[in-house]
Amino acid sequence: MWKWIQKWGSPKWFYQMSWNWSLTLGVISALLMTVGIIWGLGFAPQDYQQGNSFRIIYIHVPSAIVAEACYMMMASLGAISIIWKLKMASMVLKSIAPIGAIFSLIALITGAVWGKPTWGAWWVWDARITSMLILMFLYLGVIALYHVMENEQSADKSAAVLTIIGVVNIPIIKYSVNWWNTLHQPATFKLTEKPAMPAEMWIPLVLMIFGVYAFFLAQMFIRSRSEILIRERKASWVKEEISRMTGA
């Protein structure tokens, strides 16, 4: 396991291996999301209470889940970068932040669209909605650190510390509906329990969740490759790669 981590901790190894991974995950994502969105929006039955408005679940739930997963990955990478000083961890952390910010924004916007017909308001200061808004601000905080701080190493360390501190918000998002009396509905389904919705409704949701996960990972690899080229631009292998790409 340690040898595997060391390999992926090498910028050159990561760059060389990540291209095939990004292509594979991109194809998987396209297939799963195409089937999931067509099935969910076009063929899944209406909800007996919410009618067709429930269909936004096929965008809202995957976006919210992946937004949380992105941050947990960033916190793990932050810990790795501080403890083991792996610079590749910092590069990937920086690359994930904009992706997570976009997914959290999508989750908030789709939640507002879903909330209007359900609650009669675009926005309520519900515990889960508020904690998801905080998550987006945490992402923006990480992005801001990299833009404001000129010293790359200081920015990496500050971003790592922020992600580790901010990870406390993840269980608040997940369990807020159980800890407080909120308008937000509980989890749609759990791995340990039989789904409350029929299979023709939850199967496309699962496809969308896996599809969005695959999309996130593909984007992570693509953005990380660009970050490697920027940070390792003085390395001979990077100069050779840039020359090959530009035909110089």
C-alpha positions as CSV (number, residue, x, y, z in Angstrom):
1,M,0.0,0.0,0.0
2,W,2.8,2.4,0.9
3,K,4.6,1.7,-2.4
4,W,1.3,2.4,-4.2
5,I,0.9,5.7,-2.4
6,Q,4.6,6.6,-3.2
7,K,4.0,5.9,-6.9
8,W,1.0,8.2,-7.0
9,G,2.8,10.7,-4.9
10,S,5.3,11.2,-7.7
11,P,4.2,14.0,-10.1
12,K,5.7,12.3,-13.1
13,W,4.0,9.0,-12.3
14,F,0.7,10.7,-11.5
15,Y,0.8,12.7,-14.8
16,Q,1.6,9.6,-16.9
17,M,-1.1,7.4,-15.3
18,S,-3.9,9.9,-14.9
19,W,-4.6,10.5,-18.6
20,N,-5.9,6.9,-19.1
21,W,-7.9,7.1,-15.8
22,S,-9.5,10.4,-16.8
23,L,-10.5,9.0,-20.2
24,T,-12.0,5.9,-18.7
25,L,-13.8,7.7,-16.0
26,G,-15.1,10.3,-18.5
27,V,-16.6,7.5,-20.6
28,I,-18.1,5.8,-17.6
29,S,-19.5,9.1,-16.4
30,A,-21.1,9.9,-19.7
31,L,-22.8,6.5,-20.0
32,L,-24.1,6.4,-16.4
33,M,-25.3,10.0,-16.4
34,T,-27.0,9.7,-19.8
35,V,-28.9,6.6,-18.7
36,G,-29.7,8.0,-15.3
37,I,-30.9,11.4,-16.4
38,I,-33.1,10.0,-19.2
39,W,-34.6,7.3,-17.0
40,G,-35.1,9.7,-14.1
41,L,-36.6,12.6,-16.0
42,G,-38.4,10.7,-18.7
43,F,-39.5,7.3,-17.4
44,A,-39.5,7.3,-13.6
45,P,-43.0,7.5,-12.1
46,Q,-44.3,10.7,-10.4
47,D,-44.0,11.0,-6.7
48,Y,-47.4,10.6,-5.1
49,Q,-47.0,13.8,-3.1
50,Q,-44.6,16.1,-5.0
51,G,-45.6,15.1,-8.5
52,N,-43.0,15.8,-11.2
53,S,-41.1,18.4,-9.0
54,F,-39.4,15.6,-7.2
55,R,-37.4,14.8,-10.4
56,I,-34.8,17.4,-9.5
57,I,-33.6,14.9,-7.0
58,Y,-31.6,13.3,-9.9
59,I,-29.4,16.4,-10.0
60,H,-29.7,17.7,-6.5
61,V,-28.8,14.6,-4.5
62,P,-25.7,13.5,-6.6
63,S,-24.4,17.0,-6.5
64,A,-24.8,17.3,-2.7
65,I,-23.2,13.9,-2.1
66,V,-20.2,14.5,-4.3
67,A,-19.7,18.0,-2.9
68,E,-19.4,16.5,0.6
69,A,-17.1,13.7,-0.7
70,C,-14.9,16.3,-2.5
71,Y,-14.3,18.1,0.8
72,M,-13.6,14.9,2.7
73,M,-11.0,14.0,0.1
74,M,-9.5,17.4,0.4
75,A,-9.2,17.1,4.2
76,S,-7.5,13.7,3.8
77,L,-5.1,15.2,1.3
78,G,-4.5,18.1,3.6
79,A,-3.5,15.7,6.4
80,I,-1.2,13.7,4.1
81,S,0.5,16.9,2.9
82,I,1.1,18.0,6.5
83,I,2.2,14.7,7.9
84,W,4.1,13.1,5.0
85,K,5.0,16.3,3.1
86,L,3.8,14.8,-0.2
87,K,3.6,17.8,-2.6
88,M,1.3,15.8,-4.9
89,A,-1.3,15.8,-2.2
90,S,-1.3,19.6,-2.2
91,M,-1.6,19.8,-6.0
92,V,-4.6,17.5,-6.0
93,L,-6.2,19.4,-3.1
94,K,-5.9,22.6,-5.0
95,S,-7.3,21.0,-8.1
96,I,-10.4,19.6,-6.2
97,A,-11.5,22.9,-4.6
98,P,-13.1,24.5,-7.7
99,I,-14.9,21.3,-8.6
100,G,-16.3,21.0,-5.1
101,A,-17.4,24.6,-5.1
102,I,-19.3,24.1,-8.3
103,F,-21.0,21.0,-7.0
104,S,-22.0,22.7,-3.7
105,L,-23.4,25.6,-5.8
106,I,-25.4,23.3,-8.0
107,A,-26.7,21.5,-4.8
108,L,-27.8,24.9,-3.4
109,I,-29.5,26.1,-6.6
110,T,-31.3,22.9,-7.3
111,G,-32.3,22.7,-3.6
112,A,-33.8,26.2,-3.9
113,V,-35.7,25.2,-7.1
114,W,-37.0,22.1,-5.3
115,G,-37.9,24.0,-2.2
116,K,-40.1,26.6,-3.9
117,P,-43.0,24.1,-4.8
118,T,-42.3,22.0,-1.7
119,W,-42.0,24.6,1.1
120,G,-43.3,27.7,-0.7
121,A,-40.0,29.5,-0.5
122,W,-36.8,29.6,-2.5
123,W,-34.7,29.8,0.7
124,V,-35.1,28.9,4.3
125,W,-32.4,28.9,7.0
126,D,-32.8,25.2,7.4
127,A,-29.9,23.5,9.2
128,R,-28.8,21.3,6.3
129,I,-29.2,24.2,3.7
130,T,-27.2,26.5,6.0
131,S,-24.4,23.9,6.6
132,M,-24.2,23.3,2.8
133,L,-23.8,27.1,2.3
134,I,-21.0,27.0,4.8
135,L,-19.4,24.1,2.8
136,M,-19.4,26.3,-0.3
137,F,-17.8,29.2,1.6
138,L,-15.1,26.7,2.8
139,Y,-14.4,25.8,-0.8
140,L,-14.2,29.5,-1.7
141,G,-11.9,30.1,1.2
142,V,-9.4,27.5,0.0
143,I,-9.6,29.0,-3.5
144,A,-9.0,32.5,-2.1
145,L,-6.0,31.3,-0.1
146,Y,-4.3,30.2,-3.3
147,H,-5.0,33.5,-5.0
148,V,-4.1,35.8,-2.1
149,M,-0.9,34.1,-0.8
150,E,2.1,34.5,-3.1
151,N,4.2,31.8,-1.4
152,E,3.1,28.5,-2.7
153,Q,4.2,26.4,0.3
154,S,2.4,28.7,2.7
155,A,-0.7,28.6,0.6
156,D,-0.6,24.8,0.6
157,K,-0.2,24.6,4.4
158,S,-2.9,27.1,5.0
159,A,-5.3,25.4,2.7
160,A,-4.5,22.0,4.3
161,V,-5.2,23.4,7.8
162,L,-8.5,25.0,6.6
163,T,-9.8,21.8,5.1
164,I,-8.9,19.8,8.2
165,I,-10.7,22.3,10.5
166,G,-13.7,22.6,8.1
167,V,-14.3,18.8,7.9
168,V,-16.3,19.1,11.1
169,N,-19.0,20.6,8.9
170,I,-19.5,17.3,7.0
171,P,-21.2,15.4,9.8
172,I,-23.3,18.5,10.5
173,I,-24.6,18.4,6.9
174,K,-25.3,14.7,7.1
175,Y,-26.9,14.4,10.5
176,S,-28.6,17.8,10.8
177,V,-32.0,16.4,9.9
178,N,-31.7,14.0,12.7
179,W,-30.2,16.4,15.3
180,W,-32.6,19.3,14.7
181,N,-36.2,19.8,13.7
182,T,-35.7,20.9,10.1
183,L,-37.8,21.3,7.0
184,H,-35.3,19.2,5.0
185,Q,-36.4,15.6,4.4
186,P,-34.3,12.7,5.8
187,A,-32.0,10.6,3.6
188,T,-33.8,9.2,0.5
189,F,-32.3,5.8,1.1
190,K,-29.7,4.1,3.2
191,L,-27.3,1.2,2.5
192,T,-28.5,-0.6,5.6
193,E,-32.2,-0.2,4.9
194,K,-34.7,-1.1,2.2
195,P,-35.3,2.0,0.0
196,A,-38.6,3.8,0.7
197,M,-39.1,4.6,-3.0
198,P,-39.7,2.0,-5.8
199,A,-36.8,0.5,-7.8
200,E,-37.8,2.4,-11.0
201,M,-37.2,5.7,-9.0
202,W,-34.0,4.9,-7.0
203,I,-32.1,2.9,-9.6
204,P,-31.6,6.0,-11.9
205,L,-30.7,8.0,-8.8
206,V,-27.9,5.5,-8.0
207,L,-26.7,5.6,-11.6
208,M,-26.6,9.4,-11.4
209,I,-24.6,9.3,-8.1
210,F,-22.0,7.0,-9.6
211,G,-22.0,9.0,-12.8
212,V,-21.3,12.2,-11.0
213,Y,-18.6,10.6,-8.9
214,A,-16.9,9.4,-12.0
215,F,-17.2,12.9,-13.5
216,F,-15.6,14.4,-10.5
217,L,-12.7,12.0,-10.5
218,A,-12.1,12.5,-14.2
219,Q,-12.1,16.3,-13.7
220,M,-9.8,15.9,-10.7
221,F,-7.2,14.0,-12.8
222,I,-7.5,16.6,-15.6
223,R,-7.0,19.6,-13.4
224,S,-4.2,17.9,-11.4
225,R,-2.3,17.2,-14.6
226,S,-2.5,21.0,-15.4
227,E,-1.3,21.8,-11.9
228,I,1.6,19.4,-12.3
229,L,2.8,21.1,-15.5
230,I,2.6,24.5,-13.8
231,R,4.5,23.5,-10.6
232,E,7.0,21.2,-12.2
233,R,7.7,23.3,-15.2
234,K,11.4,23.4,-14.5
235,A,11.7,19.6,-14.5
236,S,13.3,18.2,-17.6
237,W,10.5,15.7,-18.2
238,V,7.9,18.5,-18.1
239,K,9.9,20.5,-20.6
240,E,10.0,17.5,-22.9
241,E,6.2,17.0,-22.4
242,I,5.4,20.6,-23.2
243,S,7.7,20.4,-26.3
244,R,5.9,17.3,-27.5
245,M,2.4,18.9,-27.0
246,T,3.4,22.1,-28.8
247,G,5.4,20.4,-31.5
248,A,8.3,22.6,-30.7
